[in-house]
Amino acid sequence: MKNKGLRKREGFEGQRLIVLPKKVIADFLTRDLVTKQIYITDIGYYPKAEFHYAERPAGISQHIIIYCVEGSGWLEINKKRVDVNPSEFIIIPANIPHRYGAGSSKPWTIYWVHFKGELSAYITELILNNSENYKPNLSYNDQRIKLFEDIYNNLEKGYSSDALRYVNMIFSHFLSSLIYEEKFNDTDKKKGKNIISLSIAMMQKKIHSVIKLHEFASFSNLSVSHFSAIFKTETGYSPIEYFNHLKIQKACQYLSFTDMSVKELAISLGIEDQYYFSRMFTKLMGSSPTEYRKKNK
């Protein structure tokens, strides 16, 4: 194939991705009565992904959905080649050998999701039953993009139990729109900001800083004990633990998209001790920063 030497899996300007920590998947997503049915493990957006290419001779343990909104790409699976154009998506069942890539002239812009769960194989089969050659035909609907953005934006704020249930219930709605397109209706949602959401927004803004617990409490005009109790009730985590989750989420992006050393990215996230950072990363993600980078590059 053309441009073989230039193939790459990441490095696209404006790209976004979130990989759910293995600990969060094992401790919550696979056990909660809601999320264990269907849950997202990875989610991302690659704009104009020139030379994007992935080849998996044994497939992967998750099901994959790739939704193309601009440009073109292709998929090879079960000895079939499928061309993918704007407003089309492909679904790849778990453990099926495959490879795919961006088109050479106008590389695709894609939203993509990896997912698992007790019902995931059945849902994938339902989608495939309504499709031809792994590529269901859909009319464009920007509400699907809004659902994706809602999922991504909420995951970006952290992994509270409520957030995980919320995004995966939205994801179920997203999947239902693929299966029952004619029944898919627009929805508008408005969310008021409370103390916790404002605090999380502060965490995101100050992700590269060191912030003490009393600063969060002061920001919320509450005592440290009162703020901590409210925060843990709402999210399931202490404020500092939650803040560290967001830092590790950002670290995953740096490890995937940059060549920063572990020490450099730890310092950039306000963590002076790289060994403390590595231990924290390993505990949450299930692999060291170096191992994570090797696996995702």
C-alpha positions in Angstrom: 0.0 0.0 0.0 1.1 3.6 -0.5 2.9 5.6 2.1 3.7 2.5 4.1 6.7 4.2 5.7 4.6 7.1 6.8 1.8 5.2 8.5 1.1 6.3 12.1 -1.4 5.7 14.8 -1.4 9.1 16.4 0.1 12.6 15.9 -2.9 14.5 14.3 -3.3 18.2 15.1 -6.4 18.7 17.3 -6.6 15.0 18.3 -8.3 14.0 21.5 -8.4 10.7 23.3 -9.3 9.2 26.7 -8.3 5.7 27.8 -10.3 4.6 30.9 -7.9 3.4 33.7 -7.8 -0.4 34.1 -8.6 0.1 37.8 -11.7 2.1 37.1 -12.8 -0.6 34.6 -12.1 -3.5 37.0 -13.4 -1.8 40.2 -16.5 -0.1 38.8 -17.5 -0.6 35.1 -17.4 -4.4 35.2 -19.3 -4.6 38.5 -21.9 -1.8 38.5 -25.4 -3.1 37.5 -25.8 -0.3 34.9 -22.4 0.0 33.3 -21.4 -3.7 33.2 -24.0 -4.2 30.4 -22.2 -1.7 28.0 -19.2 0.5 28.8 -16.7 2.5 26.9 -13.0 1.7 27.4 -11.4 4.2 25.0 -12.8 7.2 23.1 -11.3 9.7 20.7 -11.4 12.2 17.8 -8.8 12.3 15.0 -9.2 15.3 12.6 -7.8 15.0 9.1 -5.8 12.0 10.2 -3.2 11.8 7.4 -1.5 8.4 7.2 -3.6 7.0 10.1 -3.3 3.2 10.1 -4.0 0.3 12.4 -3.4 -3.4 11.9 -4.5 -6.0 14.4 -3.8 -9.6 13.2 -5.7 -11.1 16.2 -8.2 -8.2 16.7 -8.7 -6.7 20.1 -10.9 -7.6 23.1 -13.1 -4.5 22.6 -15.7 -3.8 19.8 -14.8 -0.7 17.7 -17.0 2.0 16.1 -15.4 4.5 13.8 -17.6 7.3 12.6 -16.3 9.3 9.6 -17.5 12.9 9.3 -15.1 14.2 6.6 -12.7 12.7 4.1 -12.4 9.0 3.5 -10.8 5.8 4.8 -11.0 2.1 4.4 -11.4 -1.2 6.4 -10.2 -4.7 5.6 -11.9 -7.4 7.6 -12.8 -11.1 6.8 -11.2 -10.8 3.4 -13.4 -7.8 2.5 -12.4 -4.3 1.8 -14.8 -1.5 2.7 -14.5 2.1 1.6 -15.6 4.7 4.2 -16.9 8.1 3.3 -18.4 11.1 5.1 -21.5 10.4 7.3 -20.7 6.7 7.3 -19.4 4.5 10.1 -17.9 1.1 10.5 -18.2 -1.4 13.3 -15.5 -4.0 14.1 -16.5 -6.9 16.4 -14.1 -7.9 19.1 -11.4 -10.5 18.4 -11.7 -10.2 14.6 -8.5 -9.7 12.6 -8.7 -6.4 10.8 -6.8 -3.3 9.5 -7.9 0.1 8.6 -6.6 3.5 7.5 -7.2 7.0 6.2 -7.6 7.6 2.5 -4.6 9.0 0.7 -6.1 12.0 -1.0 -8.5 13.3 1.6 -7.7 11.6 4.9 -10.7 11.0 7.2 -11.8 12.9 10.2 -13.2 10.4 12.7 -14.9 9.9 16.0 -14.1 6.5 17.5 -15.1 4.4 20.5 -13.9 1.1 21.9 -16.5 -0.7 24.1 -17.2 -3.9 26.0 -19.8 -5.3 28.4 -22.1 -8.2 28.9 -24.4 -7.0 26.1 -21.7 -5.6 23.8 -21.5 -8.7 21.4 -25.3 -8.8 21.1 -25.5 -5.0 20.4 -22.8 -5.3 17.8 -24.7 -8.1 16.1 -27.8 -6.0 16.1 -25.9 -3.2 14.3 -24.4 -5.6 11.8 -27.8 -7.1 11.0 -28.8 -3.6 9.8 -25.6 -3.1 7.8 -23.9 -4.2 4.7 -20.2 -5.3 4.8 -19.6 -3.9 8.3 -20.7 -0.4 7.1 -24.2 0.6 8.1 -25.8 3.4 6.0 -26.8 6.4 8.0 -28.1 9.9 7.2 -26.1 12.6 8.9 -27.4 13.8 12.2 -25.4 16.2 14.3 -27.2 15.0 17.5 -24.9 11.9 17.3 -21.9 14.2 17.5 -23.5 16.1 20.4 -23.9 12.8 22.2 -20.3 11.9 21.5 -19.2 15.4 22.8 -21.3 15.0 25.9 -19.7 11.6 26.6 -16.2 12.9 26.0 -16.6 16.2 28.0 -18.0 14.3 31.0 -15.3 11.7 31.0 -12.7 14.5 30.7 -14.0 15.7 34.1 -13.1 12.4 35.8 -14.5 9.1 36.8 -17.1 9.5 39.5 -19.7 6.8 39.7 -22.4 9.1 38.6 -20.3 10.3 35.6 -19.5 6.8 34.5 -23.2 5.7 34.7 -24.2 8.9 32.9 -21.8 8.6 30.0 -22.4 4.9 29.4 -26.2 5.4 29.5 -25.7 8.2 26.9 -23.5 5.7 24.9 -26.4 3.2 25.0 -28.6 6.0 23.5 -25.8 6.6 20.8 -25.9 2.8 20.0 -29.6 2.8 19.8 -29.4 5.6 17.2 -27.3 3.4 15.0 -29.7 0.4 15.3 -33.0 2.3 15.1 -32.2 5.4 13.1 -35.8 6.1 12.2 -36.7 6.4 15.9 -33.8 8.6 16.8 -35.1 12.0 18.1 -33.3 15.2 18.9 -32.7 16.0 22.6 -31.5 19.1 24.3 -30.0 19.0 27.7 -29.0 21.8 30.0 -26.9 21.3 33.1 -26.7 23.8 35.9 -23.3 24.2 37.6 -23.0 23.5 41.3 -20.2 23.6 43.7 -18.7 20.2 42.6 -18.9 20.9 38.9 -17.3 24.4 39.5 -14.5 22.7 41.5 -13.9 20.2 38.8 -13.7 23.0 36.3 -11.1 24.6 38.5 -9.2 21.3 38.6 -9.1 21.2 34.8 -8.0 24.8 34.6 -5.2 24.3 37.2 -4.2 20.8 36.0 -0.6 21.9 35.7 -0.5 23.3 39.2 -0.2 22.1 42.8 -3.5 22.9 44.6 -4.0 22.1 48.3 -7.3 20.8 49.7 -7.9 24.1 51.7 -7.7 26.0 48.4 -10.5 23.9 46.9 -12.6 24.5 50.1 -11.9 28.2 50.1 -12.9 28.4 46.4 -16.2 26.8 47.3 -16.6 29.0 50.5 -16.9 25.9 52.6 -14.8 24.4 55.4 -12.3 21.7 54.4 -14.3 18.9 56.1 -17.6 20.0 54.7 -16.3 20.4 51.2 -14.5 17.1 51.3 -17.6 15.3 52.5 -19.8 16.8 49.8 -17.3 16.1 47.1 -16.9 12.5 48.1 -20.6 12.0 48.3 -21.1 13.4 44.8 -18.1 11.7 43.1 -17.1 8.7 45.2 -13.5 10.1 45.5 -11.8 12.6 47.7 -11.0 16.0 46.0 -7.2 15.3 45.8 -7.7 11.7 44.5 -10.1 13.1 41.9 -7.6 15.8 40.9 -4.9 13.2 40.6 -7.2 11.2 38.3 -7.4 14.2 36.0 -3.7 14.6 36.1 -3.2 10.9 35.0 -5.8 11.4 32.3 -3.7 14.3 31.0 -0.5 12.3 31.4 -2.0 9.6 29.1 -2.5 12.2 26.4 1.1 13.4 26.8 2.5 9.9 26.6 0.5 9.1 23.5 0.9 12.4 21.7 4.3 13.9 22.7 7.9 12.8 23.3 8.1 14.4 26.7 10.1 12.3 29.2 8.3 11.0 32.3 10.1 13.5 34.4 9.2 16.4 32.2 5.5 15.5 32.0 5.4 14.9 35.8 6.8 18.3 36.4 4.4 19.8 33.9 1.5 18.4 35.9 2.8 19.9 39.1 4.4 16.7 40.4 8.0 17.2 41.3 8.8 13.6 42.3 8.7 11.5 39.1 8.9 8.3 41.1 5.8 9.3 43.1 4.1 10.1 39.8 5.1 6.8 38.2 3.8 4.9 41.2 0.5 6.8 41.1 0.2 6.3 37.3 0.9 2.5 37.6 -1.6 2.1 40.4 -4.4 3.7 38.4 -3.6 2.6 34.8 -2.2 -0.9 35.5 1.1 -0.2 33.8 4.1 2.2 34.2 4.2 5.4 32.1 7.0 3.8 30.0 5.1 0.6 29.4 1.9 2.6 28.6 3.8 4.7 26.0 5.3 1.6 24.3 1.9 0.0 24.2 0.2 3.0 22.7 2.8 4.2 20.2 
